[in-house]
């Protein structure tokens, strides 16, 4: 009886060790992508790196606009109507909660999860297939840096896109919310906008943009790291995609929590 | 980090301008090691030296490899093309990395490429469809043609060919064309096949 128990314990230990080794390797890959992207950031000013950066912004940012616009329009309307009813038709309170909960926090979470699912997974699959096709080595053989051609344009392109999409989503949330209330509850659209504008704090806005930018960068870093860690085999691309989404989700939540701890709020 | 298995060279291969040197007898794994070394990895060679540009390339420092790679063109079976760039962008990438694909110099280079495509080994390719294709749409000889065109634009003094059988009917004209375009370049052919390369300069066997 004792032998199988000992075997089970050692198997558990092995599993645990393998788990930590995998997470450690993920961390090292993320650090490699981060350092090479930061080191090659100046290369984005011109040439091919800038071209690839702009393509990344197109794929991650511009192509995501229609779906996010519809989602924000509907979410804004549903959320503000619910809040208005829950808060006993108190306009001031409704606007405060709407701004804090949905426009400031919800917008970033919505955008980053959408970009993680849509672009993060695509980026992990792309980098993984590049690795398996030997394109990573090809870049080196061409005398080019992987940082400037592969990582920096994707990391900063994704960061920029998430920040821009968050700003766009906030605008649509407010517009959609107030337009819905004007239709359903006979709100004065302009008056509601004026009241909302009084609540806008530039510092909070800048901090939110910084947070969105870091969230976007994190999505791309995790996706590229998952891609470069792929091992040849039939599951290479699905595993890279899954790792990018799962690890990206954890990293996004960690970033939100860190900002909550480090950045003082009014 | 040193490679696990080290290679022993039976001779001392020397790559001289305008000449062809063959390192033959590699397994695919050893061929990858040698190729990776020529792209900047630590040397996988336990015994013997490889002379490139008059010096022992096995003792080059990491910083010297960047200059070495700028003067080296690799010809591999995939053509070393990046899958998310079109062929014309792939051709411009090494020489126009900083100026980009839409500048004035890039336009001049594209005109040069179109002129090259009228040469004999490529005259069957339609310039517009070839240059606008994505790498996965190219045939094997299309990939090698793209790699040869890129090498002609790079003007390297060393051409490293990795496991390509240049005596094949579709590849031989491309090699002859590249040799004519770059008469001063030395060729280092890494070969894993059993077939020797008769009349192709010094042949070094690996053990």
Interface residues (C-beta under 8 A of the other chain):
Chain A: X43 X46 X47 X48 X49 X50 X51 X126 X129 X130 X133 X134 X135 X137 X138 X139 X140 X141 X142 X143 X144 X148 X149
Chain B: X35 X36 X38 X39 X40 X66 X69 X70 X72 X74 X76 X78 X80 X81 X82 X83 X84 X89 X92 X93 X94 X96 X97 X98 X99 X100 X101 X102
